[in-house]
């Protein structure tokens, strides 16, 4: 091997060693760098290093909860920035003045619920609390208030379509939370009328239908199937339509009633309002 080749080999070895050292520096700080399609993503213990990551050219991606860097692999320059930090400033030693104004707020809200119950919460506080479990590390109170200002009620927020929520940068995890919360409310209402004579609990039946249909954005034709004692056997959506129309096929209604051996039916139909 000639001298030129040997020098090139040594430079390559040094570059690999430097890269490994930089990687170890990031890992020791709890940070990991991942390559994306067109940019690099830094994940892990990013909250304590948010200022360093921003100064190094990173951009916070709130939807994916990570820092993003364009261009070359940021591992080496991030490691250099970490090594240049003043002594004694580690990932568990963030300066008090750098803590966000909402520091500790989530813990206080949880303690309040455990002490006094969730019923004491205002609508925006309850929505804020739910958002704790889908959105990390940000103050969710402003988002909760903006959602209620836009849609009006908790039910309307939970029933909002993904396209309507895009203006609020709602991610898939939060969208799933909303859908699950709405379904949980419907099932709780259903428990009050299922296996009970519904005609003797008319108000509960009205409340249940309201929970199931009040926030729908398109017309539905639902059927409540009852047995001989007027006990609810099943509640099914027979047809879905548009904002002002839904088709109904009597033959299908009768066919399903015979299959369930239903003795009576309650037909439920909604008239959704136009979105705000």
Phi and psi in degrees as a GROMACS rama.xvg file:
@    title "Ramachandran Plot"
@    xaxis  label "Phi"
@    yaxis  label "Psi"
@TYPE xy
-77.7705  171.985  UNK-2
-63.466  -36.3094  UNK-3
-63.8522  -42.7011  UNK-4
-66.3473  -40.7592  UNK-5
-62.4757  -41.3929  UNK-6
-64.2229  -40.8495  UNK-7
-64.0895  -40.4246  UNK-8
-63.8955  -41.4651  UNK-9
-65.0464  -40.5108  UNK-10
-64.0595  -39.76  UNK-11
-62.9487  -43.4379  UNK-12
-63.1123  -41.0042  UNK-13
-65.6366  -39.2887  UNK-14
-64.2139  -41.4047  UNK-15
-64.4983  -43.4241  UNK-16
-62.7118  -42.4733  UNK-17
-63.8478  -40.1316  UNK-18
-63.9032  -42.2586  UNK-19
-63.517  -41.6921  UNK-20
-63.0835  -41.6759  UNK-21
-63.74  -41.2008  UNK-22
-62.3053  -42.4228  UNK-23
-64.5193  -36.5512  UNK-24
-62.7958  -44.3152  UNK-25
-66.0238  -43.0637  UNK-26
-62.7467  -38.1334  UNK-27
-66.819  -24.4677  UNK-28
-88.7186  -1.13806  UNK-29
82.7724  21.318  UNK-30
-111.455  146.542  UNK-31
-134.494  140.074  UNK-32
-108.484  129.37  UNK-33
-123.905  140.319  UNK-34
-84.5611  131.299  UNK-35
-106.501  -168.417  UNK-36
-66.0843  -44.1835  UNK-37
-133.801  8.47517  UNK-38
-159.643  170.133  UNK-39
-102.108  144.892  UNK-40
-120.55  134.56  UNK-41
-111.005  125.744  UNK-42
-127.87  175.488  UNK-43
106.781  -136.042  UNK-44
-81.2203  61.944  UNK-45
-83.2993  -23.0518  UNK-46
-59.9383  -44.8208  UNK-47
-69.0404  -19.9982  UNK-48
-113.466  21.438  UNK-49
-61.6106  -37.7115  UNK-50
-67.9097  -42.878  UNK-51
-62.584  -42.5552  UNK-52
-66.046  -37.8906  UNK-53
-67.9613  -43.1808  UNK-54
-65.6035  -26.4033  UNK-55
-82.1979  2.59481  UNK-56
101.744  9.86665  UNK-57
-81.1386  156.985  UNK-58
-125.892  129.639  UNK-59
-76.8409  125.007  UNK-60
-100.181  101.959  UNK-61
-69.1998  -32.001  UNK-62
-66.9743  -44.444  UNK-63
-97.348  0.436271  UNK-64
54.9652  55.4549  UNK-65
-154.637  166.099  UNK-66
-99.1836  137.252  UNK-67
-116.627  141.18  UNK-68
-129.206  135.59  UNK-69
-97.8634  165.748  UNK-70
85.1438  -140.661  UNK-71
-74.3678  163.533  UNK-72
-54.6292  121.755  UNK-73
-83.7783  3.39825  UNK-74
-55.2293  -49.7801  UNK-75
-65.1008  -45.6983  UNK-76
-71.2785  -30.0489  UNK-77
-68.8831  -40.1083  UNK-78
-63.163  -41.538  UNK-79
-62.7227  -41.3192  UNK-80
-65.3566  -37.6575  UNK-81
-65.0055  -43.1475  UNK-82
-68.3094  -23.8351  UNK-83
-86.7482  -4.38069  UNK-84
-63.8473  147.657  UNK-85
-58.688  147.5  UNK-86
-59.5929  140.484  UNK-87
88.2716  -4.16304  UNK-88
-100.748  92.6282  UNK-89
-106.206  -171.909  UNK-90
-72.6823  -10.3902  UNK-91
-110.435  17.0159  UNK-92
-127.106  46.9155  UNK-93
-66.5615  136.993  UNK-94
-64.1444  138.145  UNK-95
-55.1585  -36.7106  UNK-96
-69.5529  -13.6294  UNK-97
-90.5573  -7.26781  UNK-98
-70.2424  138.669  UNK-99
-64.9206  158.626  UNK-100
-62.0925  -23.3354  UNK-101
-95.3195  13.8313  UNK-102
-56.8403  125.83  UNK-103
83.4715  -3.96316  UNK-104
-64.0019  -41.2281  UNK-105
-61.8227  -42.1015  UNK-106
-62.3865  -38.8813  UNK-107
-67.0194  -38.5138  UNK-108
-64.9912  -44.0213  UNK-109
-62.0232  -42.2949  UNK-110
-63.0833  -37.9687  UNK-111
-63.1518  -42.1352  UNK-112
-65.4857  -42.7369  UNK-113
-65.335  -31.4805  UNK-114
-83.8041  -42.6265  UNK-115
-118.196  -7.9146  UNK-116
92.9797  155.86  UNK-117
-73.0055  -17.6183  UNK-118
-67.5202  -16.9241  UNK-119
-80.4514  -9.60333  UNK-120
-79.6449  141.37  UNK-121
-69.8837  165.119  UNK-122
-56.9421  -43.8816  UNK-123
-67.556  -31.0464  UNK-124
-71.527  -38.7176  UNK-125
-65.815  -42.594  UNK-126
-65.3604  -41.1408  UNK-127
-58.1625  -43.5694  UNK-128
-62.3602  -44.0108  UNK-129
-62.3546  -38.2172  UNK-130
-67.1776  -21.1195  UNK-131
-53.1225  -35.779  UNK-132
-90.1533  1.24619  UNK-133
-125.691  -19.3321  UNK-134
-124.88  121.299  UNK-135
-95.4859  148.18  UNK-136
67.1578  12.6909  UNK-137
-127.901  163.309  UNK-138
-77.6757  112.305  UNK-139
-89.7944  -4.51846  UNK-140
-61.7339  -48.2927  UNK-141
-58.8668  -39.4504  UNK-142
-64.5733  -43.0838  UNK-143
-59.8725  -42.7027  UNK-144
-67.806  -40.0048  UNK-145
-66.0488  -38.0648  UNK-146
-64.1069  -42.8019  UNK-147
-70  -35.5956  UNK-148
-62.8587  -37.0403  UNK-149
-76.7435  -43.3075  UNK-150
-106.267  -19.614  UNK-151
103.163  -55.5561  UNK-152
-133.225  165.466  UNK-153
-59.5158  -42.4277  UNK-154
-60.0277  -40.1202  UNK-155
-69.4739  -34.2941  UNK-156
-63.9799  -47.351  UNK-157
-66.353  -27.8216  UNK-158
-91.726  -4.23268  UNK-159
-63.1184  143.837  UNK-160
-76.5679  156.033  UNK-161
-57.7404  -38.783  UNK-162
-62.599  -35.1817  UNK-163
-71.3401  -27.6737  UNK-164
-87.6569  -7.41559  UNK-165
-62.3757  -32.9676  UNK-166
-65.7245  -14.784  UNK-167
-103.885  8.30782  UNK-168
56.9349  37.9989  UNK-169
-73.6134  125.304  UNK-170
-88.4818  177.95  UNK-171
-64.4644  -37.2789  UNK-172
-62.8674  -41.3398  UNK-173
-70.9211  -36.8331  UNK-174
-61.3512  -42.751  UNK-175
-62.9425  -40.8589  UNK-176
-58.3231  -44.8535  UNK-177
-62.4607  -45.2021  UNK-178
-63.807  -41.3002  UNK-179
-67.2393  -38.995  UNK-180
-63.5456  -41.0724  UNK-181
-65.7132  -43.4781  UNK-182
-66.1157  -36.2764  UNK-183
-62.0374  -42.0726  UNK-184
-62.9771  -40.4927  UNK-185
-63.8387  -41.891  UNK-186
-69.5307  -35.1033  UNK-187
-64.5372  -41.0449  UNK-188
-65.707  -37.1253  UNK-189
-63.3185  -34.3179  UNK-190
-60.8331  -26.2266  UNK-191
-76.0439  -18.2323  UNK-192
-116.61  -17.9323  UNK-193
-75.2607  142.173  UNK-194
63.3363  21.6748  UNK-195
-131.541  150.461  UNK-196
-64.8339  107.586  UNK-197
-70.04  -28.0222  UNK-198
-72.8902  -13.327  UNK-199
-97.7914  -0.486064  UNK-200
-130.635  55.7407  UNK-201
-61.2997  -41.871  UNK-202
-65.0949  -38.7475  UNK-203
-64.6351  -36.4489  UNK-204
-64.7881  -43.1075  UNK-205
-62.0394  -43.4793  UNK-206
-61.9034  -39.7186  UNK-207
-65.6887  -45.6811  UNK-208
-61.8022  -37.3214  UNK-209
-63.6756  -44.2381  UNK-210
-63.9838  -34.6312  UNK-211
-79.6274  -30.2047  UNK-212
-122.06  -16.9384  UNK-213
-58.4267  -31.6391  UNK-214
-107.764  11.9905  UNK-215
-69.7377  140.52  UNK-216
-93.5962  -9.58183  UNK-217
-128.401  160.471  UNK-218
-71.6111  141.339  UNK-219
-128.458  151.211  UNK-220
-121.392  106.481  UNK-221
-105.481  153.612  UNK-222
-128.266  127.288  UNK-223
-99.5367  117.892  UNK-224
-95.3826  127.374  UNK-225
-117.299  151.954  UNK-226
-91.1215  -167.737  UNK-227
-66.6404  -21.6167  UNK-228
-97.7305  13.6415  UNK-229
62.0559  29.5006  UNK-230
-90.9242  137.304  UNK-231
-67.5246  121.84  UNK-232
-89.6818  -46.8628  UNK-233
-158.135  154.084  UNK-234
-125.442  118.357  UNK-235
-133.256  145.693  UNK-236
-84.6034  113.169  UNK-237
-81.6768  -36.8757  UNK-238
-149.975  149.507  UNK-239
-118.818  143.287  UNK-240
-127.819  -141.482  UNK-241
-105.065  -165.385  UNK-242
-70.5204  -15.3816  UNK-243
-141.318  19.358  UNK-244
-160.167  139.162  UNK-245
-148.807  133.758  UNK-246
-81.3639  150.315  UNK-247
-130.517  132.753  UNK-248
-118.975  102.016  UNK-249
-53.311  -37.2977  UNK-250
-60.3748  -40.5455  UNK-251
-68.3611  -35.9961  UNK-252
-63.1945  -48.2615  UNK-253
-65.3937  -41.06  UNK-254
-59.7333  -43.8097  UNK-255
-69.7492  -36.8508  UNK-256
-62.8656  -40.811  UNK-257
-67.1566  -37.4855  UNK-258
-62.5088  -39.4345  UNK-259
-86.4957  -2.95768  UNK-260
58.5576  41.407  UNK-261
-80.1056  142.438  UNK-262
-97.297  -19.0631  UNK-263
-152.413  159.22  UNK-264
-131.232  147.158  UNK-265
-120.926  120.005  UNK-266
-96.1565  129.378  UNK-267
-123.053  132.324  UNK-268
-139.735  138.01  UNK-269
-111.291  161.382  UNK-270
-127.741  87.2212  UNK-271
-65.1754  146.637  UNK-272
-84.0209  162.871  UNK-273
-70.1432  147.52  UNK-274
-59.0966  149.281  UNK-275
